[in-house]
Amino acid sequence: MKVISGKRFCRLLESRGWQLRRINGSHHIYSRVGTPVRISVPVHGDRTLKRGLQAHLMKLAGIDDSGL
């Protein structure tokens, strides 16, 4: 799995129909119509997401490794 930054993951979510609902500190909270799932993405400049966190967020969003 290619590790990406929080900023890039946010752009990926937005391109797949997720909408930014609010920002709480450095965490961007996304949701999508028709699903009860909320995704909280930590955006700390250009720092990359940890592998486990990124894998979890991708699973919640329904994104596979080929989507990066």
MDAnalysis code that builds the backbone (N, CA, C; Angstrom):
import MDAnalysis as mda
import numpy as np

u = mda.Universe.empty(204, n_residues=68, atom_resindex=np.repeat(np.arange(68), 3), trajectory=True)
u.add_TopologyAttr("name", ["N", "CA", "C"] * 68)
u.add_TopologyAttr("resid", np.arange(1, 69))
u.add_TopologyAttr("resname", ["MET", "LYS", "VAL", "ILE", "SER", "GLY", "LYS", "ARG", "PHE", "CYS", "ARG", "LEU", "LEU", "GLU", "SER", "ARG", "GLY", "TRP", "GLN", "LEU", "ARG", "ARG", "ILE", "ASN", "GLY", "SER", "HIS", "HIS", "ILE", "TYR", "SER", "ARG", "VAL", "GLY", "THR", "PRO", "VAL", "ARG", "ILE", "SER", "VAL", "PRO", "VAL", "HIS", "GLY", "ASP", "ARG", "THR", "LEU", "LYS", "ARG", "GLY", "LEU", "GLN", "ALA", "HIS", "LEU", "MET", "LYS", "LEU", "ALA", "GLY", "ILE", "ASP", "ASP", "SER", "GLY", "LEU"])
u.atoms.positions = np.array([
    [0.846, -1.174, 0.000],
    [0.000, 0.000, 0.000],
    [0.892, 1.238, 0.000],
    [0.576, 2.168, -0.850],
    [1.304, 3.430, -0.912],
    [0.766, 4.356, 0.182],
    [1.646, 4.879, 1.005],
    [1.247, 5.762, 2.100],
    [1.102, 7.180, 1.549],
    [-0.001, 7.859, 1.910],
    [-0.255, 9.214, 1.426],
    [-0.511, 10.151, 2.602],
    [-0.509, 11.434, 2.328],
    [-0.743, 12.428, 3.380],
    [-2.246, 12.592, 3.632],
    [-2.560, 13.228, 4.748],
    [-3.958, 13.493, 5.074],
    [-4.619, 14.397, 4.048],
    [-3.870, 15.394, 3.556],
    [-4.411, 16.305, 2.528],
    [-4.802, 15.537, 1.277],
    [-3.910, 14.660, 0.831],
    [-4.164, 13.896, -0.394],
    [-5.333, 12.934, -0.186],
    [-5.444, 12.353, 1.007],
    [-6.562, 11.455, 1.292],
    [-7.881, 12.215, 1.267],
    [-7.877, 13.456, 1.753],
    [-9.085, 14.285, 1.699],
    [-9.512, 14.535, 0.254],
    [-8.552, 14.846, -0.611],
    [-8.868, 15.053, -2.028],
    [-9.421, 13.775, -2.657],
    [-8.868, 12.629, -2.264],
    [-9.340, 11.348, -2.768],
    [-10.787, 11.104, -2.338],
    [-11.104, 11.386, -1.091],
    [-12.477, 11.222, -0.606],
    [-13.435, 12.126, -1.365],
    [-13.047, 13.387, -1.541],
    [-13.922, 14.339, -2.239],
    [-14.160, 13.925, -3.680],
    [-13.170, 13.330, -4.313],
    [-13.347, 12.886, -5.697],
    [-14.286, 11.690, -5.787],
    [-14.514, 11.011, -4.668],
    [-15.393, 9.848, -4.648],
    [-16.752, 10.141, -4.018],
    [-17.106, 11.421, -3.901],
    [-18.446, 11.780, -3.453],
    [-18.599, 12.076, -1.974],
    [-17.540, 12.009, -1.193],
    [-17.614, 12.345, 0.222],
    [-17.587, 13.860, 0.365],
    [-18.325, 14.371, 1.347],
    [-18.409, 15.813, 1.550],
    [-17.838, 16.193, 2.913],
    [-17.075, 17.276, 2.927],
    [-16.530, 17.794, 4.174],
    [-17.672, 18.411, 4.970],
    [-17.909, 17.898, 6.167],
    [-19.000, 18.398, 7.006],
    [-18.522, 19.459, 7.983],
    [-17.356, 19.217, 8.580],
    [-16.823, 20.198, 9.523],
    [-15.349, 19.905, 9.754],
    [-14.684, 20.870, 10.371],
    [-13.288, 20.706, 10.754],
    [-13.211, 20.945, 12.252],
    [-12.645, 19.978, 12.961],
    [-12.491, 20.084, 14.402],
    [-10.997, 20.019, 14.706],
    [-10.383, 21.180, 14.879],
    [-8.938, 21.233, 15.063],
    [-8.241, 20.867, 13.764],
    [-7.442, 19.809, 13.799],
    [-6.738, 19.377, 12.589],
    [-7.424, 18.184, 11.936],
    [-8.611, 17.818, 12.403],
    [-9.326, 16.667, 11.856],
    [-10.469, 17.127, 10.954],
    [-10.466, 16.622, 9.745],
    [-11.513, 16.920, 8.776],
    [-12.504, 15.771, 8.802],
    [-13.776, 16.081, 9.036],
    [-14.803, 15.058, 9.164],
    [-15.637, 15.027, 7.896],
    [-15.696, 13.839, 7.272],
    [-16.405, 13.643, 6.010],
    [-17.576, 12.694, 6.206],
    [-18.619, 12.895, 5.406],
    [-19.744, 11.971, 5.364],
    [-20.281, 11.944, 3.946],
    [-21.145, 10.968, 3.696],
    [-21.732, 10.831, 2.373],
    [-23.210, 10.522, 2.534],
    [-24.024, 11.073, 1.665],
    [-25.463, 10.858, 1.712],
    [-25.746, 9.377, 1.509],
    [-26.637, 8.833, 2.330],
    [-27.041, 7.447, 2.185],
    [-26.235, 6.465, 3.014],
    [-25.253, 6.939, 3.751],
    [-24.461, 6.053, 4.600],
    [-24.277, 6.700, 5.973],
    [-24.344, 5.909, 7.045],
    [-24.177, 6.485, 8.384],
    [-22.714, 6.676, 8.776],
    [-21.798, 6.312, 7.905],
    [-20.361, 6.364, 8.219],
    [-19.848, 7.794, 8.198],
    [-19.051, 8.132, 9.207],
    [-18.325, 9.393, 9.226],
    [-16.845, 9.056, 9.269],
    [-16.059, 9.781, 8.494],
    [-14.629, 9.534, 8.431],
    [-13.899, 10.785, 8.918],
    [-13.030, 10.597, 9.896],
    [-12.247, 11.688, 10.455],
    [-10.803, 11.532, 9.998],
    [-10.332, 12.494, 9.206],
    [-8.985, 12.430, 8.638],
    [-8.095, 13.469, 9.313],
    [-7.000, 13.035, 9.953],
    [-6.073, 14.007, 10.539],
    [-5.232, 14.655, 9.444],
    [-5.245, 15.977, 9.399],
    [-4.461, 16.707, 8.394],
    [-3.416, 17.522, 9.148],
    [-2.184, 17.047, 9.111],
    [-1.068, 17.712, 9.783],
    [-0.037, 18.082, 8.737],
    [-0.328, 19.112, 7.984],
    [0.584, 19.541, 6.927],
    [0.717, 18.461, 5.866],
    [1.949, 18.139, 5.499],
    [2.191, 17.095, 4.507],
    [2.671, 15.800, 5.140],
    [2.430, 15.621, 6.434],
    [2.824, 14.374, 7.091],
    [1.959, 13.234, 6.592],
    [2.567, 12.091, 6.402],
    [1.828, 10.934, 5.894],
    [1.011, 10.295, 7.009],
    [-0.044, 9.628, 6.605],
    [-0.864, 8.881, 7.544],
    [-0.131, 7.591, 7.900],
    [-0.347, 7.088, 9.089],
    [0.227, 5.802, 9.476],
    [-0.476, 4.700, 8.673],
    [0.219, 3.633, 8.402],
    [-0.312, 2.559, 7.556],
    [-1.614, 1.979, 8.076],
    [-1.679, 1.694, 9.371],
    [-2.885, 1.101, 9.947],
    [-4.080, 2.035, 9.871],
    [-3.863, 3.304, 10.167],
    [-4.935, 4.294, 10.094],
    [-5.415, 4.453, 8.660],
    [-4.472, 4.535, 7.735],
    [-4.849, 4.687, 6.331],
    [-5.647, 3.476, 5.848],
    [-5.238, 2.281, 6.241],
    [-5.961, 1.073, 5.843],
    [-7.380, 1.089, 6.404],
    [-7.532, 1.516, 7.653],
    [-8.851, 1.589, 8.272],
    [-9.749, 2.610, 7.570],
    [-9.208, 3.791, 7.287],
    [-9.993, 4.829, 6.615],
    [-10.391, 4.386, 5.203],
    [-9.480, 3.700, 4.512],
    [-9.790, 3.216, 3.160],
    [-10.903, 2.174, 3.206],
    [-10.884, 1.310, 4.216],
    [-11.926, 0.299, 4.359],
    [-13.283, 0.959, 4.620],
    [-13.301, 1.974, 5.494],
    [-14.549, 2.691, 5.771],
    [-15.104, 3.376, 4.523],
    [-14.203, 3.931, 3.713],
    [-14.616, 4.671, 2.525],
    [-14.890, 3.761, 1.333],
    [-14.517, 2.498, 1.427],
    [-14.735, 1.578, 0.325],
    [-13.735, 1.767, -0.807],
    [-12.505, 2.135, -0.458],
    [-11.450, 2.370, -1.455],
    [-10.455, 1.216, -1.349],
    [-10.085, 0.641, -2.484],
    [-9.078, -0.411, -2.462],
    [-7.705, 0.157, -2.825],
    [-6.683, -0.678, -2.735],
    [-5.313, -0.225, -2.983],
    [-5.115, 0.305, -4.398],
    [-5.866, -0.198, -5.350],
    [-5.703, 0.269, -6.731],
    [-6.270, 1.681, -6.915],
    [-7.040, 2.183, -5.929],
    [-7.632, 3.506, -6.018],
    [-6.673, 4.637, -5.715],
    [-5.452, 4.288, -5.271],
    [-4.486, 5.335, -4.939],
    [-3.774, 5.719, -6.148],
])
